[in-house]
Amino acid sequence: MCITNWIYLIALYKLALIGGCVSMTSLASKEENKEIFQWTYDEMTTLCETCLQCITKYGRAHFFAWKEIQLELEKKIGRQCGANSCKYKYDTMKND
């Protein structure tokens, strides 16, 4: 993905945060025909809770099982998201 697309996505995300919510719909990427998962505030909170449950279950020294986190998150939020989407969102929130 080129830098201009990343800048566009970051700007959309910040604009949505200022507006108070993030859209529940998926955006289609122009270059790759992949859908980009859009996170709501509640879904981000659920992701954090799911990661904390994984830390409690396996300990801090254990790497996250992203596939397991993805499946648990999909059960809780009721829609599909990829394991990479969970990992990228976690890394983004960690850096912010």
C-alpha positions in Angstrom: 0.0 0.0 0.0 1.5 3.4 -0.9 2.0 6.2 1.5 -0.8 8.4 0.1 -3.3 5.6 0.9 -2.0 5.4 4.5 -2.2 9.1 4.9 -5.7 9.0 3.5 -6.7 6.2 5.9 -5.2 8.0 8.9 -7.0 11.2 8.0 -10.3 9.3 7.7 -9.7 7.6 11.1 -8.9 10.9 12.8 -11.8 12.6 11.2 -14.1 9.8 12.5 -12.7 10.1 16.0 -13.3 13.8 16.0 -16.9 13.1 14.9 -17.3 10.7 17.8 -17.6 7.3 16.0 -16.0 5.2 13.4 -18.2 3.9 10.6 -19.4 0.3 10.8 -19.1 -0.2 7.0 -16.0 -1.4 5.2 -14.1 0.6 2.6 -12.9 -1.0 -0.6 -9.3 -0.4 -1.3 -8.8 1.0 -4.8 -5.5 -0.8 -5.5 -6.1 -4.2 -4.0 -9.8 -4.9 -4.0 -9.6 -5.9 -0.3 -12.0 -4.6 2.3 -10.5 -2.5 5.1 -12.0 -3.3 8.4 -13.3 -0.1 10.1 -13.2 -0.2 13.9 -15.8 1.4 16.2 -15.0 2.5 19.7 -16.9 -0.5 21.2 -15.0 -2.9 19.0 -11.6 -1.4 20.0 -12.6 -1.8 23.6 -13.6 -5.4 23.0 -10.3 -6.0 21.3 -8.4 -4.7 24.3 -10.5 -6.8 26.7 -9.9 -9.9 24.5 -6.1 -9.2 24.6 -6.2 -8.8 28.4 -8.0 -12.1 28.7 -5.3 -13.7 26.5 -2.6 -12.2 28.8 -4.4 -13.5 31.9 -4.8 -16.9 30.4 -1.2 -17.4 29.0 0.9 -14.9 30.9 2.8 -11.9 29.6 5.7 -14.0 28.3 3.5 -15.7 25.8 3.0 -14.3 22.3 -0.6 -13.4 21.3 -2.4 -16.1 19.4 -4.0 -13.7 16.9 -6.1 -16.4 15.2 -7.6 -17.2 18.6 -8.1 -13.6 19.4 -9.8 -13.1 16.0 -12.2 -15.9 16.6 -13.1 -14.7 20.1 -13.6 -11.1 18.8 -15.8 -12.2 15.9 -18.1 -14.0 18.4 -18.3 -10.9 20.6 -18.8 -8.2 17.9 -20.9 -10.3 15.5 -19.0 -9.6 12.3 -15.9 -10.8 10.5 -12.4 -9.3 10.9 -9.1 -10.7 9.9 -6.3 -11.8 12.3 -4.0 -9.3 10.6 -6.6 -6.5 11.2 -6.6 -7.3 14.9 -2.8 -7.3 15.1 -2.4 -4.1 13.1 -5.0 -2.3 15.3 -3.4 -3.5 18.5 0.0 -2.3 17.2 -1.5 1.1 16.2 -3.1 1.6 19.5 0.1 0.6 21.3 2.0 3.2 19.4 -0.6 5.9 20.0 
